[in-house]
């Protein structure tokens, strides 16, 4: 006997015929597993209490791009998908066109990109959250990007990490990731008089060939800094930290520690270990929520590595990682016997990270500004391809020791605005390559900055060139995303070079006006 159709279901079907997306897209292409289907069904209990749902995805730059839907529209989009513009795929960080979308296939082999054609995003119901700080009850969900034929969009960053996690799973391994993120909170100038609505700054305007850069938010430091971990500085920011930490916990993010770092208002948040894809989703959510909560409190959160603000220190994103042997129910990096620092799998993983370090540096440091951290003034940031035990100057730091179940690796290269899916995906790809090929690293470095050791890329141009010449990077991304990312980053490098030519050379290690405009507000 056929189940009677409710009035609401009939209305949804009528609406779906005229809605964006493709009717029955999820079911027709078998896009969800049983867990996702169950999570989607469970939303029927949640949606009636909401007014809006934000549906979005992480673009190549690692920024959340979204549409805000009414609940009725979301019900339809949940199973049909919703159309999205390819703008986030073709604009560089300064909103300059980096990919020629009027060329056939956008010049990167994607027919649907020709003429800036739409693509579909499908909400992943497993990522659904309810934002606890918005003025109207609002849901938030990460979506996956698809072509019209139901295949994963070749420019999807999330699909890159998903493929690498599946590759690890075929070996009986799961990717375990801990996030350690440094970032800045500053006070918006004038916020006390005019409120957070004054925060965005002046409207963006085209600046010659330099993209569309507006003035960055005008801010003031919240303290003098340079008293590392000083309890008083942390306490002085609890009016910002408390509502943010509460929001993160309510959203299910496993916030672990908060501390004040060196620079004025420089904070470090760490999160308990998560599975790889969950960790990347959490990073996207954390950065988005931090900026929104801080803005509501008259402050500005920025994940730019080194803002152009007096006496500011660079911030990093240190990526803690290990592999878990699911069959044996153990940390695969811990040797089963003897006093070795790492198991054979762990040594192979380290060797893979070192062999491909230069080729995948772009995924850890994707901006012009991020390479400021590698300046010789900042000895706790890596600049050489070395590994060591408990040495914070090394690229790869081993934490733990013989027999310690918490043993894992820390990559200290990343900047906090890196695309989490590409950063994590490239780490896993390089590490698995080292394991599969039976590679072994050289000896532990005594001097992590020794000039005799191989150097990491010194700037964004070098990193782009290394990525373009890397077989591992091409296989990781696929040709369309590989070409797209190269073009976007070359556009960024070119615009910065044009600005320097017009403005004159910057001082050694100096963050330029161009960089501050480009990154401080967006990131």
C-alpha positions in Angstrom: 0.0 0.0 0.0 1.4 3.4 -1.0 2.0 5.8 1.9 -0.4 8.8 1.5 1.3 12.0 0.3 1.1 14.8 2.9 0.3 18.4 1.8 3.8 19.5 2.7 5.4 16.7 0.6 3.2 17.6 -2.3 4.2 21.2 -2.0 7.8 20.4 -1.9 7.5 18.4 -5.1 5.7 21.2 -6.8 8.4 23.7 -5.6 11.2 21.3 -6.7 10.1 21.5 -10.3 10.9 25.2 -10.3 13.8 25.3 -7.8 17.4 25.4 -8.6 19.2 22.1 -8.4 18.1 18.8 -9.9 15.1 17.0 -8.7 16.0 13.7 -6.9 19.8 14.4 -7.5 21.0 12.7 -4.4 18.9 9.6 -4.8 19.5 9.3 -8.5 23.2 9.3 -8.2 23.5 7.4 -4.9 25.4 10.2 -3.2 24.7 9.4 0.5 25.6 6.4 2.6 23.3 5.1 5.3 24.7 7.4 8.0 24.0 10.5 5.8 20.5 9.3 5.0 19.7 8.8 8.7 21.1 12.2 9.5 19.0 13.8 6.8 15.9 12.1 8.1 16.7 13.3 11.6 16.7 16.9 10.4 12.9 16.8 10.2 12.9 17.3 14.0 15.3 20.2 13.9 14.2 22.3 10.9 10.8 23.5 12.2 12.6 25.5 14.9 14.9 27.4 12.4 14.5 30.4 10.2 17.5 30.0 7.9 20.1 27.5 6.9 23.5 28.5 5.5 24.8 26.0 2.9 28.3 26.3 1.7 31.6 24.8 0.8 35.3 25.4 1.3 36.7 27.1 -1.8 40.3 26.6 -3.1 41.5 29.4 -0.8 40.0 27.6 2.3 37.2 30.2 2.8 33.6 29.2 3.4 31.4 30.3 0.5 27.7 30.0 1.2 24.1 30.8 0.4 21.5 31.4 3.1 18.3 29.5 2.5 14.9 29.7 4.1 14.0 26.4 5.8 11.5 25.5 3.0 14.2 26.1 0.4 16.7 24.0 2.3 14.3 21.1 2.5 14.3 20.9 -1.3 18.0 21.6 -1.6 18.9 18.9 0.9 18.0 16.1 -1.6 18.1 18.0 -4.9 21.2 20.1 -4.4 21.3 23.8 -5.2 23.0 25.8 -7.9 26.2 27.7 -7.1 28.2 30.2 -9.2 31.8 29.2 -10.0 33.1 32.6 -8.9 35.0 31.1 -5.9 36.8 28.8 -8.3 38.0 31.5 -10.7 38.8 34.5 -8.5 42.1 34.8 -6.7 42.4 36.1 -3.1 42.0 39.7 -4.3 38.9 39.0 -6.4 40.9 39.3 -9.6 40.0 36.8 -12.4 42.7 34.1 -12.3 40.9 31.5 -14.4 39.5 32.4 -17.8 36.0 31.1 -17.5 35.1 32.3 -21.1 37.7 30.0 -22.6 36.5 26.5 -23.5 36.3 24.5 -20.3 37.7 27.5 -18.5 41.0 26.6 -20.0 41.3 23.8 -17.4 39.2 21.1 -19.0 35.9 21.5 -17.3 33.1 22.0 -19.9 30.6 23.2 -17.3 32.9 26.0 -16.4 32.6 27.6 -19.8 30.8 30.9 -19.6 30.8 30.7 -15.8 28.1 28.0 -15.8 26.7 26.9 -12.4 27.5 23.7 -10.6 25.6 21.9 -7.8 26.3 21.7 -4.1 24.7 19.0 -2.0 24.5 19.5 1.8 26.3 16.8 3.8 23.8 16.2 6.6 26.5 14.8 8.9 27.9 18.3 9.1 24.7 20.0 10.0 25.0 22.4 13.0 22.8 25.1 14.6 24.7 28.3 15.1 24.2 29.4 18.7 25.0 33.1 18.3 22.9 34.4 15.3 20.1 36.9 15.5 17.7 34.4 13.9 17.7 30.6 14.5 20.1 29.5 11.8 21.5 26.1 10.7 24.9 25.7 9.1 26.0 22.8 6.8 29.0 22.0 4.6 28.1 20.8 1.1 29.9 18.7 -1.4 30.4 20.1 -5.0 29.2 18.1 -8.0 28.9 18.3 -11.7 25.5 17.7 -13.4 26.2 14.1 -14.1 26.6 13.4 -10.3 30.4 13.1 -10.3 32.5 14.9 -7.8 33.4 18.4 -9.0 37.1 18.2 -10.1 37.7 21.5 -8.3 36.4 20.2 -4.9 39.0 20.5 -2.2 36.9 18.3 0.2 36.9 15.5 -2.4 40.7 15.6 -2.4 40.9 14.8 1.3 38.1 12.3 1.1 40.0 10.3 -1.6 43.2 10.3 0.5 41.3 9.1 3.6 39.7 6.3 1.5 43.2 5.4 0.3 44.4 5.1 3.9 41.3 3.0 4.8 42.2 0.5 2.1 45.4 -0.2 4.1 43.4 -0.5 7.3 44.5 2.9 8.5 42.6 6.0 9.6 44.1 9.5 9.6 44.1 11.1 13.1 44.6 14.9 13.3 45.0 17.4 16.1 44.6 21.1 15.3 46.9 23.7 16.9 46.0 27.1 15.6 47.5 30.5 16.3 45.5 33.6 15.4 45.0 37.3 16.3 42.2 39.1 18.0 42.2 42.9 17.8 39.7 45.5 18.8 37.8 47.2 16.0 38.6 50.9 16.0 35.5 52.9 16.8 33.5 49.8 17.8 32.9 51.1 21.3 31.3 54.2 19.8 29.5 52.8 16.8 29.1 49.1 17.4 30.2 46.1 15.4 28.3 47.3 12.3 31.2 49.7 11.7 33.6 46.8 11.3 33.9 46.0 7.6 35.8 49.2 6.6 35.6 51.0 3.3 34.1 49.4 0.2 36.4 47.5 -2.0 37.5 49.3 -5.2 39.7 48.3 -8.1 43.3 49.4 -7.7 44.8 49.4 -11.2 45.8 45.8 -12.0 46.0 44.9 -8.3 42.6 43.2 -8.0 39.7 44.6 -5.9 41.2 45.5 -2.6 39.4 47.6 0.0 40.9 49.0 3.1 41.4 46.4 5.8 39.5 46.7 9.1 41.0 49.5 11.3 41.9 47.9 14.5 43.7 48.5 17.8 45.8 46.0 19.8 44.1 44.5 22.9 47.3 44.4 24.9 51.0 45.0 24.7 52.0 41.3 24.2 55.4 39.7 24.7 54.7 38.0 28.0 54.3 34.5 26.8 51.3 32.6 28.4 50.7 35.5 30.8 47.5 34.6 32.7 46.6 38.3 33.0 46.6 38.7 29.2 44.3 35.6 28.8 42.0 36.9 31.5 41.8 40.3 29.8 40.4 38.6 26.7 37.9 36.3 28.5 35.0 38.6 27.4 35.8 37.4 23.8 37.2 34.0 24.5 34.3 32.8 26.7 31.4 33.3 24.2 33.6 32.0 21.4 34.6 28.9 23.4 31.0 28.3 24.4 29.9 28.5 20.8 32.5 26.1 19.6 31.6 23.5 22.3 27.9 23.9 21.4 28.7 23.2 17.8 30.5 20.0 18.8 34.0 21.1 18.2 36.4 19.4 20.7 38.1 22.6 22.0 40.9 21.5 24.3 43.1 24.5 25.4 43.3 28.2 25.0 46.5 30.2 25.6 47.9 33.7 25.0 51.0 33.5 22.7 53.6 36.2 22.2 52.1 39.0 20.0 49.5 41.5 21.2 46.2 39.5 21.3 47.8 36.4 19.7 45.9 33.3 20.8 46.4 29.6 20.3 43.5 27.2 20.3 44.0 23.5 20.3 41.5 20.8 19.6 41.4 17.1 20.6 42.3 14.5 17.9 39.7 13.9 15.2 39.4 11.8 12.1 40.9 13.6 9.1 37.8 14.8 7.3 36.1 15.8 10.6 39.3 17.8 11.5 39.3 19.7 8.2 35.5 20.5 8.5 36.2 21.6 12.1 38.9 24.0 10.9 36.6 25.5 8.3 33.9 26.0 10.9 36.3 27.3 13.6 37.7 30.1 11.5 34.3 31.1 10.2 32.7 31.1 13.7 35.7 33.0 15.3 35.4 35.9 12.8 31.6 36.1 13.3 31.5 35.9 17.1 34.4 38.4 17.4 32.7 40.9 15.1 29.6 40.8 17.2 31.7 41.7 20.2 33.4 44.6 18.5 36.6 42.7 17.7 38.3 41.4 14.6 39.6 37.8 14.3 42.3 37.3 11.7 44.1 34.1 10.6 46.5 36.0 8.4 50.1 34.8 9.3 51.7 38.2 9.9 49.5 41.3 9.8 51.0 44.7 9.1 50.6 45.8 12.6 53.4 47.2 14.8 55.3 44.5 16.9 53.1 41.6 15.8 54.6 38.1 15.6 53.8 35.6 12.9 51.1 32.9 13.6 51.3 29.3 12.5 49.0 26.3 12.1 50.9 23.3 13.5 49.4 20.1 12.3 49.6 17.1 14.6 49.0 13.8 12.8 49.3 10.0 13.1 47.8 6.9 11.6 45.6 4.5 13.5 45.6 0.7 12.7 41.9 -0.1 12.8 42.3 -3.9 12.8 44.9 -3.9 15.6 43.2 -1.1 17.5 46.5 0.8 18.0 48.6 3.8 17.0 50.4 2.7 13.9 53.4 5.0 14.6 54.3 3.2 17.9 56.8 0.4 17.5 55.7 -2.9 18.9 59.1 -3.7 20.4 62.5 -2.2 21.0 63.4 1.4 21.7 62.9 2.9 18.2 61.4 6.4 18.1 58.8 5.4 15.5 57.5 2.2 13.9 58.4 1.3 10.3 55.1 2.9 9.2 56.0 6.0 11.2 59.4 6.3 9.6 58.0 5.8 6.1 55.5 8.5 6.8 58.2 10.9 7.9 60.3 10.1 4.9 57.4 10.8 2.6 56.7 14.2 4.2 60.4 15.1 3.8 60.8 13.9 0.3 57.7 15.9 -0.9 58.1 18.9 1.5 58.9 21.4 -1.2 56.3 20.1 -3.6 53.5 20.4 -1.2 54.6 23.6 0.7 52.0 25.5 -1.3 49.2 23.6 0.5 50.6 24.6 3.9 51.5 28.2 3.0 49.2 29.4 0.2 49.7 33.1 0.5 52.4 35.7 -0.3 52.3 36.7 3.4 52.7 33.2 4.9 56.4 33.0 3.8 57.2 35.9 6.2 57.2 33.2 8.9 60.2 31.5 7.3 62.4 34.6 7.8 65.5 33.9 9.8 64.2 36.2 12.6 61.6 33.6 13.5 63.7 30.6 14.7 60.7 28.6 15.8 59.4 28.4 12.2 61.0 25.9 9.9 63.0 26.9 6.8 64.8 23.5 6.1 63.6 20.1 5.2 64.6 18.3 8.4 63.0 16.3 11.2 63.8 16.1 14.8 62.6 15.0 18.2 61.1 17.7 20.4 62.8 20.5 18.4 60.4 23.4 17.5 62.7 24.7 14.8 62.3 21.6 12.7 59.8 21.0 9.9 58.7 17.7 11.3 58.8 17.3 15.1 58.2 13.9 16.7 56.3 14.1 20.0 56.3 11.1 22.3 58.8 8.3 22.4 59.3 4.5 22.5 56.2 2.8 23.7 54.2 6.0 24.2 50.7 5.5 22.7 50.4 9.3 22.1 53.4 9.3 19.8 52.7 11.5 16.7 54.2 13.9 14.3 53.8 17.7 14.1 54.3 19.6 10.9 55.2 23.2 11.8 55.1 24.7 8.4 51.5 25.7 7.9 49.9 29.1 8.2 46.5 29.4 9.9 44.7 30.5 6.7 45.6 27.4 4.7 42.9 25.4 3.0 42.3 22.6 5.5 41.3 20.0 2.9 44.4 20.6 0.8 46.8 20.9 3.7 45.6 17.7 5.4 45.2 15.8 2.1 48.7 16.6 0.9 50.2 15.5 4.2 48.4 12.2 4.1 49.3 11.7 0.4 53.0 12.3 1.0 53.1 10.2 4.1 51.3 7.2 2.5 53.7 7.5 -0.5 56.6 7.1 1.9 55.0 4.1 3.6 54.1 2.4 0.3 57.6 2.9 -1.2 59.4 1.8 2.0 61.2 5.1 2.4 63.3 6.0 5.4 64.3 9.4 6.6 67.9 10.5 7.3 69.2 11.2 10.7 67.6 13.6 13.2 68.7 17.2 12.7 70.8 18.7 15.4 70.5 22.2 13.9 67.1 22.6 12.3 68.3 25.7 10.4 71.6 24.3 9.2 72.4 26.0 5.8 73.7 22.6 4.5 70.2 21.1 4.6 67.7 21.4 1.7 65.7 24.6 1.9 61.9 25.0 1.8 60.5 27.4 -0.8 61.3 31.0 0.1 58.2 32.6 -1.3 54.9 31.9 -3.0 56.4 31.9 -6.5 58.9 29.1 -5.6 56.1 27.1 -4.0 53.9 27.3 -7.0 56.7 26.2 -9.3 57.5 23.3 -7.1 53.8 22.2 -7.0 53.5 22.5 -10.8 56.5 20.2 -11.3 55.3 17.6 -8.8 53.9 14.3 -9.9 52.5 13.7 -6.5 50.7 17.1 -6.5 49.2 16.4 -9.9 48.0 13.0 -8.8 46.6 14.3 -5.5 44.6 17.1 -7.1 43.8 15.9 -10.6 44.7 17.9 -13.6 41.8 20.5 -13.5 42.4 21.5 -9.8 46.2 21.4 -10.3 45.9 23.8 -13.2 43.3 25.9 -11.5 45.3 26.3 -8.3 48.4 27.2 -10.3 46.6 29.9 -12.2 45.0 31.4 -9.1 48.3 31.5 -7.3 50.2 32.8 -10.3 47.6 35.6 -10.5 48.3 36.4 -6.8 52.1 36.4 -7.3 51.8 38.6 -10.5 49.6 41.2 -8.8 51.9 41.4 -5.9 54.9 41.8 -8.2 53.1 44.6 -10.1 52.3 46.4 -6.8 56.0 46.1 -5.7 57.1 47.5 -9.1 54.9 50.5 -8.6 55.3 51.1 -4.9 59.0 50.2 -4.6 60.7 47.3 -2.8 59.7 46.4 0.8 62.1 46.2 3.6 63.6 42.8 4.6 60.8 40.6 6.0 58.4 43.5 6.0 54.6 42.9 5.6 53.5 45.2 2.8 50.4 47.4 2.5 49.3 45.1 -0.4 49.5 42.0 1.8 47.5 43.6 4.7 44.8 44.7 2.3 44.8 41.3 0.6 44.5 39.0 3.6 43.8 40.7 6.9 40.0 41.2 6.4 39.2 38.1 4.3 41.2 35.7 6.5 
